[in-house]
Amino acid sequence: MRRLLVVLAAASLIGVFLAPTAASAPKAHVFPPTAHPFGASYGEWQARWFEWFIEIPAPVNPLFDETGELCGTNQSGPVWFLAPVAHPGTTTRACTVPTGTGLFVLGLGNECSNVEPPPFFGATEAELRACAAAGYEAFFGDATQSITVDGVTVSGFEDRYRTQTPLFSYTLPPDNLYGLPPATATAAVSDGTAVMVKPLPPGEHRIVVHIESPALGGTVEVVYNLTVVPRGHFG
């Protein structure tokens, strides 16, 4: 159960786009997987997502947010992170986001470190990379997942948007999601799928991630109803 708590980030973002033409299908409003949005690679942003998520104590972690009340928890800078859910079914969250903000959305991911017990332990970078990849395949090799942004599906999400992070570190707080004693992981690696949504224009948008996985108990769907407001009017 501990691993399932950190891999359920699912969201599909529905915003305002130009109407499709007969000549071309619409493209989702996300950065391509080779991009370096806001100065960092996809792998680097995925590492920052896990740091953000793991370091929030369980009693106030957005993982357990059923309404969107905790959307702003520990958010800062040009990118906000969207949290997963802790159970199958559909969860709908309403959030207000300032303009100019990218949204990093994890689909499925597996993380290993040098403080967790086996099978999520690795002592070297090579061991951590092998652990992260093997765990992803073991848990989610038979999963299907999709992300839509304003009704437009991200093309090739399961394959093109899968990446491994560089080495990163984090600190497990008291009452952490893993149920472990407080500790600092000086080396960790995550393997997963994710997208970085480009800043959305002011107005109403929706984010929906759809995942079907036996490891997660069936179908998991998270719907984010977003209201994007001018940064000067935020807060």
Phi and psi in degrees as a GROMACS rama.xvg file:
@    title "Ramachandran Plot"
@    xaxis  label "Phi"
@    yaxis  label "Psi"
@TYPE xy
-56.2445  -41.3653  ARG-2
-71.4294  -35.9637  ARG-3
-66.362  -22.2647  LEU-4
-69.3818  -20.836  LEU-5
-111.281  9.85856  VAL-6
-121.78  3.5007  VAL-7
-95.192  26.6854  LEU-8
-72.6026  114.805  ALA-9
-138.673  128.302  ALA-10
-159.884  144.008  ALA-11
-124.802  129.679  SER-12
-104.045  124.884  LEU-13
-115.295  115.821  ILE-14
-129.265  -154.761  GLY-15
-103.951  123.582  VAL-16
-133.456  165.112  PHE-17
-66.9437  147.267  LEU-18
-65.9521  140.797  ALA-19
-65.7173  152.161  PRO-20
-108.899  166.102  THR-21
-66.3222  -24.2356  ALA-22
-81.3006  -25.1333  ALA-23
-150.665  146.903  SER-24
-81.33  151.349  ALA-25
-67.4709  150.891  PRO-26
-109.898  143.415  LYS-27
-65.3211  150.579  ALA-28
-84.4854  61.3136  HIS-29
-130.548  157.099  VAL-30
-73.8264  143.3  PHE-31
-65.5396  157.043  PRO-32
-64.2694  -19.8344  PRO-33
-89.619  -2.45407  THR-34
-75.2527  165.674  ALA-35
-121.866  71.3049  HIS-36
-63.0561  134.314  PRO-37
55.5666  31.354  PHE-38
85.9167  10.362  GLY-39
-140.375  153.152  ALA-40
-76.7526  169.362  SER-41
-58.7846  -42.5893  TYR-42
-62.0665  -39.9909  GLY-43
-66.8575  -39.0264  GLU-44
-68.3401  -35.0874  TRP-45
-63.7935  -38.8404  GLN-46
-62.2049  -42.4823  ALA-47
-66.2639  -34.5916  ARG-48
-60.9783  -47.4355  TRP-49
-64.9009  -39.3414  PHE-50
-58.6657  -47.7721  GLU-51
-58.2342  -48.5115  TRP-52
-69.4989  -46.9071  PHE-53
-70.1568  -30.2825  ILE-54
-83.5058  -3.3563  GLU-55
-89.6995  123.652  ILE-56
-57.1798  148.212  PRO-57
-55.5926  -41.4767  ALA-58
-60.8027  -22.9807  PRO-59
-123.59  16.2856  VAL-60
-76.1814  135.451  ASN-61
-60.7373  -12.3025  PRO-62
-51.9715  -37.5791  LEU-63
-98.0641  12.6353  PHE-64
-79.2181  118.3  ASP-65
-98.0037  -4.58293  GLU-66
-128.261  -19.8978  THR-67
103.682  2.35012  GLY-68
-58.762  -29.1985  GLU-69
-102.407  16.5607  LEU-70
-56.5439  -36.1939  CYS-71
-86.9247  5.82892  GLY-72
-62.4061  120.068  THR-73
55.7056  29.1523  ASN-74
-92.4278  139.343  GLN-75
-163.132  164.828  SER-76
77.4219  -165.549  GLY-77
-79.7253  -7.43479  PRO-78
-130.171  133.089  VAL-79
-106.961  151.436  TRP-80
-106.772  136.307  PHE-81
-99.9013  135.195  LEU-82
-90.2437  157.25  ALA-83
-81.3996  -168.044  PRO-84
-126.51  166.429  VAL-85
-104.171  11.5792  ALA-86
-155.761  159.585  HIS-87
-68.8212  171.783  PRO-88
99.1759  -169.633  GLY-89
-107.098  129.228  THR-90
-118.757  131.321  THR-91
-115.722  125.805  THR-92
-121.579  140.506  ARG-93
-111.125  125.258  ALA-94
-135.913  148.17  CYS-95
-108.274  130.091  THR-96
-129.05  138.444  VAL-97
-75.5803  151.616  PRO-98
-61.3945  154.971  THR-99
80.4642  8.53434  GLY-100
-102.237  125.094  THR-101
-78.0617  154.937  GLY-102
-123.477  117.699  LEU-103
-96.8243  123.085  PHE-104
-123.129  115.543  VAL-105
-86.0491  134.653  LEU-106
-84.6923  -76.2237  GLY-107
-134.057  144.668  LEU-108
-156.419  153.41  GLY-109
-127.763  134.904  ASN-110
-124.322  140.011  GLU-111
-129.926  150.728  CYS-112
-148.006  179.722  SER-113
-95.6134  15.3344  ASN-114
-122.64  -9.66494  VAL-115
-88.3497  152.681  GLU-116
-73.6984  160.48  PRO-117
-56.8639  146.666  PRO-118
-92.5645  23.5758  PRO-119
-111.239  22.7747  PHE-120
-106.976  141.621  PHE-121
-146.807  137.043  GLY-122
-93.8372  -22.5113  ALA-123
-126.296  166.958  THR-124
-60.6539  -41.3479  GLU-125
-62.1353  -42.5724  ALA-126
-65.5712  -39.6964  GLU-127
-65.9416  -40.1401  LEU-128
-66.7793  -41.8014  ARG-129
-65.3951  -39.4736  ALA-130
-64.0661  -45.6983  CYS-131
-63.6664  -43.5389  ALA-132
-69.5213  -43.8457  ALA-133
-64.7688  -39.7955  ALA-134
-65.5711  -39.681  GLY-135
-60.3678  -47.0744  TYR-136
-65.3262  -39.8021  GLU-137
-65.7143  -41.9127  ALA-138
-81.4054  -41.0389  PHE-139
-126.064  14.7748  PHE-140
-62.4803  -25.1452  GLY-141
-106.223  12.4961  ASP-142
-84.5018  153.412  ALA-143
-117.783  141.304  THR-144
-148.357  144.435  GLN-145
-146.541  150.444  SER-146
-129.575  131.03  ILE-147
-117.616  141.172  THR-148
-117.191  113.783  VAL-149
50.6032  45.6435  ASP-150
82.1415  -3.30343  GLY-151
-104.684  124.867  VAL-152
-75.783  136.548  THR-153
-71.5153  117.325  VAL-154
-70.9849  132.046  SER-155
67.397  28.7408  GLY-156
-58.0424  -46.4675  PHE-157
-63.8696  -29.5022  GLU-158
-105.98  -53.055  ASP-159
-70.3043  -26.7463  ARG-160
-105.007  19.0304  TYR-161
-92.9969  134.444  ARG-162
-151.464  163.066  THR-163
-107.546  149.552  GLN-164
-82.8555  161.273  THR-165
-69.4606  172.334  PRO-166
-60.2642  138.507  LEU-167
-142.007  172.057  PHE-168
-129.515  160.858  SER-169
-159.2  164.407  TYR-170
-117.635  124.014  THR-171
-78.3545  118.973  LEU-172
-81.2394  172.04  PRO-173
-58.4517  148.433  PRO-174
57.9118  42.2506  ASP-175
-78.4653  165.214  ASN-176
-62.626  -28.969  LEU-177
-79.3137  -14.7427  TYR-178
70.5149  26.0826  GLY-179
-104.839  161.43  LEU-180
-61.7626  150.395  PRO-181
-54.9166  136.802  PRO-182
-165.295  164.454  ALA-183
-113.444  121.942  THR-184
-85.045  116.259  ALA-185
-87.1542  -9.68594  THR-186
-149.547  126.916  ALA-187
-149.643  155.377  ALA-188
-141.595  139.83  VAL-189
-119.328  145.796  SER-190
-124.399  122.613  ASP-191
-171.986  179.945  GLY-192
-108.511  142.345  THR-193
-163.765  159.035  ALA-194
-131.921  151.361  VAL-195
-108.796  112.884  MET-196
-80.8046  133.554  VAL-197
-66.5096  154.437  LYS-198
-52.513  132.326  PRO-199
-93.386  148.689  LEU-200
-70.3754  160.298  PRO-201
-55.3578  142.526  PRO-202
132.937  -165.929  GLY-203
-95.6622  136.192  GLU-204
-140.709  164.775  HIS-205
-134.614  144.223  ARG-206
-125.675  123.959  ILE-207
-133.064  125.955  VAL-208
-115.455  131.351  VAL-209
-117.737  124.578  HIS-210
-131.56  134.437  ILE-211
-121.751  117.351  GLU-212
-153.518  126.067  SER-213
-57.8835  -34.2978  PRO-214
-64.8852  -25.6786  ALA-215
-99.3609  6.11744  LEU-216
88.6863  13.9897  GLY-217
124.188  -126.894  GLY-218
-98.035  129.803  THR-219
-122.882  128.605  VAL-220
-139.398  132.256  GLU-221
-120.501  127.688  VAL-222
-112.917  121.905  VAL-223
-106.206  112.738  TYR-224
-91.2059  108.424  ASN-225
-103.229  140.746  LEU-226
-115.739  114  THR-227
-96.3885  125.007  VAL-228
-123.798  153.232  VAL-229
-54.1602  139.44  PRO-230
-57.8843  -33.637  ARG-231
-67.8139  -18.3775  GLY-232
-103.969  6.24084  HIS-233
-85.115  143.706  PHE-234
